[in-house]
């Protein structure tokens, strides 16, 4: 029963976060996506294959971005992806 409540709470937090715009998501390639948590400033880039060279620069001047995790399977990073964010 305790496990059920923990799982329920996790889904509740994620659902509320999505409803109130805590998370921003988008595409960076044919099979590469990102999820940005605006509260923690952490972006997770996941999927397989390459990013588009010109991926729309979704993080330009992004005041929320503080850290990035690029998961295994992503084979390259767009050259200007973190331009003007403080992430190098």
C-alpha positions in Angstrom: 0.0 0.0 0.0 2.9 2.4 0.8 4.4 1.7 -2.6 1.0 2.6 -4.2 1.0 6.0 -2.4 4.5 6.8 -3.5 3.8 6.0 -7.1 0.6 8.0 -6.9 2.4 11.0 -5.4 5.1 10.9 -8.1 2.4 10.9 -10.9 0.5 13.7 -9.1 3.6 15.9 -8.9 4.5 15.3 -12.6 0.9 16.0 -13.6 0.7 19.2 -11.6 4.0 20.3 -13.0 2.9 19.7 -16.5 -0.4 21.5 -15.9 1.3 24.6 -14.5 4.0 24.8 -17.1 6.9 23.6 -14.9 8.2 21.4 -17.7 9.0 22.5 -21.2 9.5 19.9 -23.9 10.5 19.9 -27.5 12.4 18.2 -30.4 16.0 18.6 -31.2 16.3 15.9 -33.9 14.3 13.2 -35.6 14.6 11.0 -32.6 16.1 13.4 -30.0 13.9 15.3 -27.5 14.4 17.5 -24.5 12.6 18.1 -21.2 13.5 21.3 -19.2 12.4 21.6 -15.6 12.0 25.3 -15.1 12.2 25.0 -11.3 15.5 23.2 -11.1 16.9 24.5 -14.4 17.9 21.0 -15.5 17.4 20.0 -19.1 17.5 16.3 -20.0 18.3 15.5 -23.7 17.4 12.0 -24.7 16.7 9.7 -27.7 18.9 8.2 -30.3 20.8 9.6 -33.2 21.9 13.1 -34.2 20.5 16.5 -33.3 19.6 18.8 -36.1 22.4 21.3 -36.8 20.0 24.2 -36.6 17.6 23.0 -33.9 15.9 26.3 -33.5 18.2 27.1 -30.6 15.5 26.5 -28.0 17.7 27.6 -25.1 18.9 31.0 -26.3 18.7 33.5 -23.4 16.9 30.9 -21.3 16.9 32.2 -17.8 15.8 28.8 -16.4 18.7 26.7 -17.7 21.4 25.8 -15.1 22.5 22.2 -16.0 22.2 19.7 -18.8 22.2 15.9 -19.0 22.7 14.3 -22.4 21.7 10.7 -22.2 23.4 7.8 -23.9 22.2 7.4 -27.5 22.4 11.0 -28.5 25.4 11.0 -30.9 26.1 14.7 -31.4 25.3 18.2 -30.0 24.2 21.1 -32.2 27.0 23.6 -32.3 25.0 26.5 -30.9 22.6 24.6 -28.6 23.7 26.2 -25.3 24.7 29.6 -26.8 24.1 32.5 -24.3 23.1 30.2 -21.4 26.2 29.9 -19.3 26.5 26.2 -20.0 29.8 25.3 -21.7 
